[in-house]
Amino acid sequence: MEEVENLYHVVFKVSNLKHDPTAEIEKVRVCGTYTSLPLAKAAAHRCLFDAAYEQEFFETFDTQHGADIEWTHGDGIIVYAVAPDGEIFTVSLATTPNTYSYKSDADGKVNLDLYHVICTTVFYDRDASGSLRQTDVLGSYQSYDKARAAARTVLLSEEDGQTKNDWAQYDEIPADAKDWDYGEDVIVHAVGIGGENVLLSVVKGQEMESVRLMEAAMRIR
């Protein structure tokens, strides 16, 4: 099978600006990794349906099908939906180099247990509420330890001389800690000189059905 240059990740995010105006507890998951952009887009369009949601459940359900429509929900967003309780669901695509030459099946999907390094930048320097943010997938690994090690080096560069001291604040979860103030998936939290916050997380890829079951279990609690 011919090697492909890029991977395309289906990124699923849930936030509730009514109850959490700063999106502090925004949930980010990667629900599929593909070697084909068209197949990744198709997966993004059916993402919520794969989790057993129905379009009629949402008060707003917008999808981006082409460049000839006015789209106001941000670059890369494929699906934007709002639930009756104010929860906002977005499905987007992120592109990364296929560094480890992962192979896909006939549906273009990489069927491996992957751990993804996620970078979330919160632009407090532009919007003090914290609701203005950007989420990027930086890389995908077949072990948690490799992903965690990669996350620890994203903001540092020995070659460029960039150290922890170049940040106004730099926090890294201790090796023996199970959780801390910045969230269970977060490995590094840093604050830039301009006030922007950067969170580097490691999340394991999840099928949408398992995401749906997890969301239901959390609501029952």
N, C-alpha and C positions, 0 to 999 in steps of 0.2 A: 504493500500500500504506500502511495506517495506521501512523503512527509509534508505537513502543512506548517505554514509560518506562524499563524496566530491561533489563539484560543478565544472563544466568545462565551462569556459567562452571563447567565440569567440571574440578575440580582433582584431580590424581593425585599422591600422595606415596608415596615408598618410603624406609624406614629399616630399620636392623638393630640393635636394642638389645643383642643378644648380643655383636656385634663392635664396636659403636659406642654405648655406653650413653647418651651425651649427645645422640645424634642429630645430631652435628656435621656429618655429610656427608649429611643428609637431602636427597633429591632432590624438587624440586617442579616440576610441569609443569601447564600448562593445555591440556587435550586437547579443547577444543570450547567455543564461545561461542554461546549461543542467545538468542532473543527470547521464547521460550515456556517457562515454568517446567515444565509437564508433560512437554514434549519434552526439556528438559534433564535432568529426573529419569530419564526413560527411557534417555537416553544414558549417564547415570552408572551405571545398573544394568547396562548391557551393556559398560561401558568395558573391563574386563579381558578379556571374551570377544572384543572387537574387536581386542585385541592378541594373540589366538590362545592365551590361557591357558584352561585347562579347570578347572572347579570342583574336580574330583577331585585336581588337582595340589596344592591347598592343604590344610594340616592344619586350618585354621579358615577358614570362609567364611560371614560373616554379612551379611545385607542388611536394610535398614530399609524395610519396605513400608507401615507404617501407625503411627498414634499409639497403638494399643491393645497394643503390645508393650513390654516393658521393654528399653530400649536403653542400653547402658553404654559405648559407644565415642565419645561426644562429640556435641555439637550440630553439625548440618550434615553429618555423616558418613553416606553412603548405603551404602557397601560397606566392610567391614573384613575383610581376609584375611591369613593368616599362612602363609608358604611353609615347606617342610621345613627350610631352612637358617636360619630365624628372621627372614627379611625380612618386614616388615610393610607391606602395601599398603593404602592408604586412598583412597577416591574420595569427594569431597565437592562441594557446590555453594557458590559464592560469588555474591553479587548486587552489581552496581554500576549506577549511573545510565547510561542510554544517551546520554551527553553529545553524541556526534557523530552521532546518529541513524543508526546502522548498520542496514542492511536484512538480512533473512534470506531463505533459500530456502523451498521448500514444506515442508521438514522442520524449519523453525524455526531453522536453523543459519546463523550469519554466516560466509560463505565469503570471508573476507579474511585476508591475512597480518597478524596482530595481535601487537603487543608489549605485554606486560602488566607493570604495576608491582605487585610482590608485596611485602607487608610481613610479616616474620616477627618476632614478639616472643617472646623467650626469658625466662621469668620466674624468673631466678636468685634473686630476692628471696623467692620462694615455695618453690622446689625447687632446691637447690644442684647437683643432677645435670645440670640443663639440659634434661631430657626434657619438662618442662612448657612448651609453646609454643603459639602461636596464629598461623595463617597467614591473611592477608586479601589479596584482590585489590582494588587501589585504583583502577585505571583501565586502559584499553586504547587503544592508539594504532597508527596505520598506519605509523609509522617508529620505528626504534630510537632515533634522536636525540631525538625528541619524548618518548618514554617515559623516556629517561635524564634529560632536562632536568626532567621532572615528578618523578622519583624524588629528585632533588637538592633539591627544595623542600618535600617532604612534612613534614619535621620543623621547618621554619623558617617564620616568618610575620612579614613586615614590618609588617603591619596590627596584629597582636597583640604585636609587639615581641619575638617569640621568636627567639633567635639561637643560634649554636653554643655560646655561653658558658652557656646554660641547661642544657647536658648535662654530665655528669661527664666524658665523653669523646665526641668527635665526629670520625669519620674519613670522608674522601671519596676515592674512587679518583682518582688523578691522571689528567688528560685523556689523557696519552700512555702510560699503563700498560695492559698486556694482561691482567695478573692481579695479585693481591695476597693477603694472608694470609686474607682473609675469603671467598674463593670467586670463581670466574670470572664469575658473574652479578651479584654484589653491587656496588652503586654507593655505598651509604652504610652505615656501621656506627656506631651510637651507644649509649652507656651512660647510662641514667637515674640520677638521684640515688639512687633506691631500689635500684639494682643490676640492673634489667631491661635486657636487650640488645635493640636493634632493628636488623634487617637489611632494607635496601631493595634489591630486586633487579629486574632486567628480564629476562623470559624470553619467548621467542617461542612462540606457540601451536604445538602439534604434534599430528598425527594419531596415534592409538594404535599403528598399524602401525609407524610410524617409531620410536616409543618402544620397541617390542618389539625391533626390529632393533638399536637402539642398546644396549639392555640385553644382548642376546646377544653383541654385539661386545665389550663390556666384560668379560663373563665369560670369553671366549676369551683375552683378554689376561692 
